[in-house]
């Protein structure tokens, strides 16, 4: 099978080494199953005009090579992929743009343009109101993200051995991430326990993230909205206690796991839950919970979607006029 992936997130920018690493992981896991995958990366973050330039790039790529299916990621990449109708298009929605910001109107308007929709959380499927959308979260690299010795990780990273480290990972400058709430809540917790210290992880290579998770005492997420946040699943794979708002599929992922807590966006509540996570004072069994999200398992689900979509496309595709005349 030959697949062209069209995406506006992929780790090809030196200034953003972790940008879209989950996409690279998904592509590589599909290749391990024998799927031939090419990637058309649209750098919309650098310049929005790159979306317009992507249309001739797509057509040139399709002239040069034959594909069985296109898999687009995020709505604007989907619009580029849908600039042709000779091949089926699968579109994955990854984030809260499905129901938040002005982009939600485009998502709703175009949701029937694609041969198959994938969303990464049940909330997204419900809000998008597409009954046959498949819920397939992005997979976790369980080999990369695994528990390791906390003191050794702190030594390697140069972090203090006698502090209670609260990890926040992501792009703190994005307003929907609510880093203002992170600071306020950690300051409250630190006023009650001077061992509490915030560790901000942003702009680092993805290979360093597991060490930070092993070095920390808890992960904090306070976003307004998410799809299926990778940082939560990766922290679970490292058995790291978690405090998070109930965004995306977080409640399904961490619910019922000892040492993991759902919080509101009240700074006092966030601080109280952080104190509970610190008092837990050991690792969780989160890795067991997310084992079903291992990369190869998710890749097989995606491959099943490709195979079914191609079969449906061939069955439902109208016969060409020349074929009708010959019959």
N, C-alpha and C positions, 0 to 999 in steps of 0.2 A: 504494500500500500504506500502511495506517495501523498504526503500531506504538506500543504503550505500553511504555516502559522503566520498570521498577520497580527502584530502586537505593538502597542505603544509603550510597553515596559519590557526591558531586557538589559542585562548588565553589560552595556557597551560604553558607558560614559565613565571616564576616569574620576570625575568629580563626584559621582554617585555609584560607588562600586557594588552596593547592595541593591541597586534599583532593578526590581524585577527578577531577582535571583530565583524566586519560586517558579517563574516562567521557564528559566533555563533548566531547572530541575525537572519540570514536567516534560520538556522536550527531550532531555536526555533519557528519562525513564521510558518514554515511548520508543526511542531509538533502540533501547535494550530489548524491547519486545519485537524488534525487527521492522519497525515502521521507518520508512525513509522520510525524514522531516527536514524541510528548509524553512528558514525564518525570514520574513520581511519585517524589519524593525522600522517603525515610524517614530522619529524623535520629536514628538510633539511638545515635550517639555522645553527643548531648546528653542523651537520656533513653531508656532501654530501653522505657518504656511507649509510645513513639512507634510501636513495631512493632504493638502492639495497636490503636492509633488508626489504623493504616494500612489495616486491613481495611474499615471503613466508607468510608474515603477511596477505596479501590479500587472498591468497589461503586457509589459515587456517580459516580465517573469513568466507569465502564462504562455507567451509565444515561444519562449526558449525551452520550456519544459512542460511535460504533461503531468497533471496531478489527478488524484481521485476525489479530493475533498479539500476545502479550505477551513481552517479553524481560526476564527478571529477572537481577540481578547479585548474587552472594553468596547463601548458603543461606537466610538469614532473609528476604531479599527474595523468594526463590523460594517460600517458604511462604506469603507474602502473595499472590503472583501465582496460586498454585495454589488459592486459596480460591474459585475458580470453575472450571468444567469446560466452559463453552460456547465457549471459545477456546483454541487451542494455546498452550503455554508453553515457551519456550526458556530454559534456565538456564545462565548462565556462572559457573563457579567460577574465581576469580582467584587465590586464595592457598593457603597451606599448610594452611588449616583442613580441607582434604580428607583429610589424613593426620596432622594434628597437633592437639593440644588436644582437649577434650571435644567440640568441634563435629564432629569426624570421624565420630562415631556418627550424628549427624543426617544428615550428607551421605550416608553409606552406607545408612541406613534409607530415605531418601526418593529415592534416585537413580532409581528406576523411576516416580516420580510425574510426571515431566516428558516432554513430547513429544520434546525433544531436549536433550542436554547438550553444552555447549562447555567445554573446559578450555584453559588457556593454555600447558601444557607437556606433553610426553610422559610425564614422571614422574607427573603428576597423573592422566593417563589410566590408567597402569599401576596405580597405588595405589588408584584408585577402582574399577578392574575393571569398566569399562563399555566393551565392545568397540566399539560404534558411536558413542562420544563423538567429537566433532570437536575437533582441536587447532588453535585459532586464537588466537595471542597478540594482545594489544592493539597497535595500530599506532603508528608514530612520526611525528610531524610533522617531515618532513625539511626544510621551509622554515624552521621555527623553530629546529630543532637542526641547525646547520651550523658548520663550522670558521670561526673569525675570528682576528684578530691577537691574540696572547697579551699583549703589552705594552700594547696599547690597552685590552684588557679589564681588565687590572690597574689601569690608570690610572683608568678609569671607576669601578671598585669600591673604589678606595683600598687595594689590596693591594700588598705590597712587590714590587719588581721583581727583587730579588736573592735571593729564597728559592725553595726547591723546595716547591711547594704540593701537599699531599695533600688531595683533596676527599672529604668524606663528606657525603652528602645523605640526609635522611630524618628520621624521628621517633626521635631518639636515646633517648628515655625508654622505648621499648618494649623489654622485656628480650630478645626474640628477635632484635633487631637487633645485639646484642652490641657496644654502643658501648664497653663496658669493654675489650674486645679491641682495638678501634680505638686507644684511648688508649695502651694498653700497647705495641702494635706500633709506633706512631708515635714514642713516647718512645725505644724501642730504636733505631729508625732515626735519630732526631735525636741520640742519644748518639754515633753514628758519623759523622754529617754534620750540623753545626750549622745548615746551610741549610734543613733539613727543617722544615716547619711545617704543622700541621693546619688546614684550613679547614672549619668546621662550617656546613653550609647546612641550615637548618631553619626552617619557618614563613615563608619568603619567597614572594612571588608567583612563579608558575611561569614567567612571562616573563623573570625574572632568571636562571633556571637555566642557559641556554646561555652567558651571559657568564661565570658561574663555571666552567663546563666549559672554556671557551676560555682562561681565566686560569690554570688548574691544570696541573700536570705529570702527575698520575695521579688516578684515582678508586679508592676503596677500598670494598669491600662484604664484611662478615664475618658475615652473618646465619646463624642456625641453619637456617632454611628459608625458601623463597620460592616463588612461583608462576612468574611470568615478569617479573622486576623491570624496571620501566620505566627506572630510572636507568641500568641497564647498556646498554640499547638506545639511550637518548638520548646517553650518553657515546660509544658507537660511532659514532653519527651525527655527533658533533663530532670524531671521530678522536682521542679522548683515550685514552692508555694506561690499562689497567684491571688491578687486582688484586682477585680475588674468590674466595670459597669456592664450591664446585661445587653451588650450590643451584638448584632449579628448572631452567630451560633455559639457565643461564649457560654451561655447557660447550659446548652446541651453538652458542650465539651468538658466543662469543669464541674458541673453540678453533681453533688454527692461525693466529691473527692475531698477527703480530709486534708486540711491545710489550704484549701482554695475557697475564696469568699467573693460573693457578689456584693457590690456596693452601689449606692446612689451617687449623684454628683454633688452631694452635700459634703464639703471638706471635712466636717466633723465625723461624718460616717466613714469617709475614706480613711481618715486617720485611725479611727477605731478598728476598722478591718485590717489595716496595716499592723496595728498592735497585736491583733489576734494571729496574724500570719507569723509575726516575729516570735510570739509566745509558743507557736506550734513547735518551733525549734528543731525541726528535722525535715527530711525530704518526704515528698508525697509519693503516691503510687500512680502518678499521672501517666507515666509511660505505658502502663498497661491499658489505660483508657484510650490512648490515641494510636495503639498498635494497628487498628483497623484503617488508619489513614496513612500507612506506610506507602512510599512513593510507587512501588511496583503494583500494589493493589489498586491505587487510584488510576494508574496508567491503564490497567486492564479494563476498568470501568469506562474510561474515555475511549479506548479502542472499540469496545462494544457499541458505544454511541456512533462512532464512525461507520462501523460495519452496517448497523441498522439504518443509518441515515442514507448511506449509499444505496442500499437495497430499496428503500422507499423512493429515493430519487429516480432510480432507473425504472421502477414500476409505474410511478405517477407521471413521468415526463411525457409530454405530448409527442406523438409521432410527427416527424418532419413531413411537409407537403410532398416532397419527392418520394418518400417511402410510401405514402398513401396512394400516389398515382401508380407506383409500380405494382401495388397489390390489387 
